[in-house]
Amino acid sequence: MHASLALEPWLSAELYRWFLVFCRAASALMLLPGFGETQLPGRIRVIAALVVAFCLAPLAGPLQPVPGAIGMAGAIAVEVLAGSFLGALSRMLLSAVHIAGQIIGQSIGLSNAFAFGIGADNAAILGSVLYAAVLAAFFAVDGHHPGLRAILDSYRLVPLGEAPAAAPAARALTEAAATAFRLAMQLSMPFLILSVLFNAALAGINRALPAMPVFMIGAPAILMTGLYLLGVAAPTLLSEVLGAYSAAFVISR
C-alpha cells in the first residue's frame, strides 16, 4: 500500500522532468543546423524532440517537485531560453556561409540572383548552394552528433530549471558573431581581391579605348573567372566552416 501511494508523486515528478527536457530539446532542434531547416516537416522535428527528451531525461538531473502554475511557467520559459541559446549559437556560426555567399555574389556579378534556399529565408543563390554543401558535409562527418551531445552537456552548465548566466551567454554569442563575420571575410577575400583587380583593369581599358563596350565584355569574364575560382576554393571553404564549427561543438574527437 505504501509503494502504491508513493507512485503518484514519483510519476508526476518524472513526467515534469521529461517535459522540461522536451522544452529545451525542442527549442534547440528548432535552430540546430539540419534539424531546424524549414524544409523539414514540423511533426518530424517534434517527434525527434520527443525521442531526444526520452533519452536524455534520466541524465538531465534529479527529480524535482512539481511546482504550481506560475513556477511551472517560469521553468518552461527558462528551458526554452536555454535550448534557444544552444541552437542560436550553432546557427550563428554557420551564418558565415550566407554572408560569404552574398559577398562572393556581389564580387562576381550574381548579387541579384536570389533563390529559396535550405535556410529559414531567401538568400543569394551562391549562399544557398554553399549552405547546402556545408549541410551535406556536416552530416557526412556526423556533425549533428555534437549538437545533440551539447544538449546533454548543457545540463552540467545550466541545471534543469535554472536560467543561464547572462554574462557568459552574452560573451559566447558575441564571440560566435565575431567568428562568423571574420570567417565570412576570410572566405570571400579572394573574390574581393579578384573584383578589385578586375575592375581596375576594366577602368584602364575603358580609359585607353573609350569606344569599347567594357561592361558587355567584362561581366561574363568576371563571372566565369569567379565561378572557376569558387570551384577551386570550395573544398577549402567547406573545411574552414566545419573547422570553425568544431571550435564550439567538437565534431571530431
Sequence and secondary structure as in RCSB ss.txt:
>XXXX:A:sequence
MHASLALEPWLSAELYRWFLVFCRAASALMLLPGFGETQLPGRIRVIAALVVAFCLAPLAGPLQPVPGAIGMAGA
IAVEVLAGSFLGALSRMLLSAVHIAGQIIGQSIGLSNAFAFGIGADNAAILGSVLYAAVLAAFFAVDGHHPGLRA
ILDSYRLVPLGEAPAAAPAARALTEAAATAFRLAMQLSMPFLILSVLFNAALAGINRALPAMPVFMIGAPAILMT
GLYLLGVAAPTLLSEVLGAYSAAFVISR
>XXXX:A:secstr
 HHHHHHHHHHHHHHHHHHHHHHHHHHHHTTSTTTS TTS HHHHHHHHHHHHHHHGGGS S      HHHHHHH
HHHHHHHHHHHHHHHHHHHHHHHHHHHHHHHHHT TT EE  SSSS EEHHHHHHHHHHHHHHHHTTTHHHHHHH
HHHHHHHS TT    HHHHHHHHHHHHHHHHHHHHHHHHHHHHHHHHHHHHHHHHHHH TTS HHHHHHHHHHHH
HHHHHHHHHHHHHHHHHHHHHHHS    
